[in-house]
Amino acid sequence: MDKRRIMVLGSDGYLGFPLTLRLIKRGHTVLGIDNLSTRRITSKIGEESIFPIPSPLARDKKLKELGDFSFKRADITKENVIKSAIEEFKPDTIVHFAEQRAAPYSMRGEEEAIYTMQNNIIGTMRLIYAVLSTDPDIHIVKMGTMGEYGTPNYQIPESAYIEITYKGRSDLMPVPKYAGSWYHWTKVHDSHNLLYAANLWGLKITDINQGPVYGSRTFDMILDNEVDKSLLTRYDAGETFGTIINLLAARASLSYLNYLKTKEKLPIYERNARTKRGYISLQDSINSLESLINNPPNENNFRVVNQFHEVLDSTYIRQKIQDFFIQNYDYRVPVAYLKENPRVEKSDHYYEPENSILKNLGVKFEYTFESALKDIINDVIRFGENRLLKYKDWIGVPKTGWRKNWKLEIEKIEY
Ligand SMILES: NC(=O)c1ccc[n+]([C@@H]2O[C@H](COP(=O)([O-])OP(=O)(O)OC[C@H]3O[C@@H](n4cnc5c(N)ncnc54)[C@H](O)[C@@H]3O)[C@@H](O)[C@H]2O)c1
């Protein structure tokens, strides 16, 4: 296997840290860049990771012990940050995770929406121009989201273009997208900007549309059959930064722990929408990324990848988490049905995204949602117990409405 020089933008994040860990363990040389904004924003809004994660300095030291790693604290939206890093480090691949990634955060209000637009779109534009002006052969691996497509009533292609016929005439056009939050729209804009740059200048780009990720660990975090706490990645369980499976697993664990302590049964919340998405485990996300890095696009310089494993609906996920607690802890987690869904989204809809590229590259998915639940819930209870109980007022509690004047109101609670 080729030894590569890889820059990871957003290396301190939920995905960036485990990917960095994987790459250095494989013998690649990695430069991580991060401005620590996710740590800052989550702590400002009172939703820090429920796993205590090491300080950036301690992480840096640990990664240096494990492999060829260096770290730069910097904001990639600033002029010359990426460009001078490329000139110094000379990467062959740049993985770009460094964006504001919480849809609910972007829907909080004007300032958060504008920050998300600026941070995400400008960061990607800086990356495009930095690569163009230094080494246009660099492979850009850009993380976008399946949420860019929305939920159309046709199969979602895994390609940049689709044939559109209108009034009898046809042409190849970029795949239509209709995102469901300001955050998701930033990813649509990024994808268009990257496609345009690839066409203008032949830049080599993998544009990944990834579904929501779940999971608390990867194999690289395990030493002597035990998770090494100094290698844990962040685990977000608030409604702003938590992705649905992680958030519901944490809320259900909190409900159980709180019951043991106080006999009070906290409910899990149900949005009343059988919203379908394509999900992927943290382990499989890292495996897929590794494979895409090792196999850059060849025939076509702009490659679109739909990165997910299983299509699941949100009600099914909630039910399976409840089943898990009944079977393993003899505890039924109550459900609070919301009066109104805080999000504007379809329920009970058609959803058939194509995904064959990862399978054709030989990626074998390690986990299904159900097979991952045991590790997730064990880890959440072991590593997150103190913070779950301390922060029980916001763990998994819906707060942000897409609709004007939405507020948390409960229709009924099922015990
Ligand atoms: N977690 C998921 O379920 C998921 C699903 C699909 C796509 N994604 C995308 O994958 C990427 C990584 O997601 P994550 O879950 O690890 O999020 P994260 O917030 O944990 O990580 C993103 C990292 O980028 C950093 N960052 C943000 N803006 C920056 C800037 N201007 N300069 C430097 N660093 C900056 C943050 O501090 C953070 O450490 C994001 O782009 C996200 O949109 C995530």
The ligand as an SDF file (V2000), in Angstrom:
LIG
                    3D

 44 48  0  0  0  0  0  0  0  0999 V2000
  -21.4820   13.1600   11.8470 N   0  0  0  0  0  0  0  0  0  0  0  0
  -22.3280   12.8460   10.8650 C   0  0  0  0  0  0  0  0  0  0  0  0
  -23.2980   12.1070   11.0620 O   0  0  0  0  0  0  0  0  0  0  0  0
  -22.1030   13.4020    9.4700 C   0  0  0  0  0  0  0  0  0  0  0  0
  -22.9160   12.9170    8.4390 C   0  0  0  0  0  0  0  0  0  0  0  0
  -22.7300   13.4280    7.1580 C   0  0  0  0  0  0  0  0  0  0  0  0
  -21.7640   14.3900    6.9310 C   0  0  0  0  0  0  0  0  0  0  0  0
  -20.9960   14.8520    7.9590 N   0  0  0  0  0  0  0  0  0  0  0  0
  -19.9650   15.8630    7.6690 C   0  0  0  0  0  0  0  0  0  0  0  0
  -18.7070   15.3210    8.0150 O   0  0  0  0  0  0  0  0  0  0  0  0
  -17.8620   16.3630    8.4940 C   0  0  0  0  0  0  0  0  0  0  0  0
  -17.3280   15.9910    9.8700 C   0  0  0  0  0  0  0  0  0  0  0  0
  -18.4290   15.8240   10.7320 O   0  0  0  0  0  0  0  0  0  0  0  0
  -18.2570   15.5450   12.2710 P   0  0  0  0  0  0  0  0  0  0  0  0
  -19.4570   14.8300   12.7180 O   0  0  0  0  0  0  0  0  0  0  0  0
  -16.9190   15.0000   12.5320 O   0  0  0  0  0  0  0  0  0  0  0  0
  -18.3500   17.0590   12.8220 O   0  0  0  0  0  0  0  0  0  0  0  0
  -17.4840   17.7960   13.9350 P   0  0  0  0  0  0  0  0  0  0  0  0
  -18.1280   19.1040   14.1830 O   0  0  0  0  0  0  0  0  0  0  0  0
  -17.2740   16.8820   15.0840 O   0  0  0  0  0  0  0  0  0  0  0  0
  -16.0930   18.0130   13.1730 O   0  0  0  0  0  0  0  0  0  0  0  0
  -15.8240   19.1050   12.3210 C   0  0  0  0  0  0  0  0  0  0  0  0
  -14.4980   19.6980   12.7610 C   0  0  0  0  0  0  0  0  0  0  0  0
  -14.1640   20.7970   11.9040 O   0  0  0  0  0  0  0  0  0  0  0  0
  -13.7160   21.8760   12.6900 C   0  0  0  0  0  0  0  0  0  0  0  0
  -13.9700   23.1310   11.9420 N   0  0  0  0  0  0  0  0  0  0  0  0
  -15.1800   23.6770   11.6140 C   0  0  0  0  0  0  0  0  0  0  0  0
  -15.0000   24.8130   10.9330 N   0  0  0  0  0  0  0  0  0  0  0  0
  -13.6530   24.9940   10.8040 C   0  0  0  0  0  0  0  0  0  0  0  0
  -12.8440   26.0070   10.2140 C   0  0  0  0  0  0  0  0  0  0  0  0
  -13.3760   27.0700    9.6230 N   0  0  0  0  0  0  0  0  0  0  0  0
  -11.4890   25.8750   10.2690 N   0  0  0  0  0  0  0  0  0  0  0  0
  -10.9310   24.7920   10.8880 C   0  0  0  0  0  0  0  0  0  0  0  0
  -11.6460   23.8210   11.4800 N   0  0  0  0  0  0  0  0  0  0  0  0
  -13.0020   23.9240   11.4420 C   0  0  0  0  0  0  0  0  0  0  0  0
  -14.4710   21.7650   14.0050 C   0  0  0  0  0  0  0  0  0  0  0  0
  -13.7950   22.3930   15.0870 O   0  0  0  0  0  0  0  0  0  0  0  0
  -14.5650   20.2570   14.1770 C   0  0  0  0  0  0  0  0  0  0  0  0
  -13.5090   19.7400   14.9780 O   0  0  0  0  0  0  0  0  0  0  0  0
  -18.6700   17.6450    8.4900 C   0  0  0  0  0  0  0  0  0  0  0  0
  -18.3930   18.3730    7.3290 O   0  0  0  0  0  0  0  0  0  0  0  0
  -20.1080   17.1260    8.4710 C   0  0  0  0  0  0  0  0  0  0  0  0
  -20.9560   18.0600    7.8720 O   0  0  0  0  0  0  0  0  0  0  0  0
  -21.1410   14.3690    9.2330 C   0  0  0  0  0  0  0  0  0  0  0  0
  1  2  1  0
  2  3  2  0
  2  4  1  0
  4  5  1  0
  4 44  2  0
  5  6  2  0
  6  7  1  0
  7  8  2  0
  8  9  1  0
  8 44  1  0
  9 10  1  0
  9 42  1  0
 10 11  1  0
 11 12  1  0
 11 40  1  0
 12 13  1  0
 13 14  1  0
 14 15  2  0
 14 16  1  0
 14 17  1  0
 17 18  1  0
 18 19  2  0
 18 20  1  0
 18 21  1  0
 21 22  1  0
 22 23  1  0
 23 24  1  0
 23 38  1  0
 24 25  1  0
 25 26  1  0
 25 36  1  0
 26 27  1  0
 26 35  1  0
 27 28  2  0
 28 29  1  0
 29 30  1  0
 29 35  2  0
 30 31  1  0
 30 32  2  0
 32 33  1  0
 33 34  2  0
 34 35  1  0
 36 37  1  0
 36 38  1  0
 38 39  1  0
 40 41  1  0
 40 42  1  0
 42 43  1  0
M  CHG  2   8   1  16  -1
M  END
$$$$
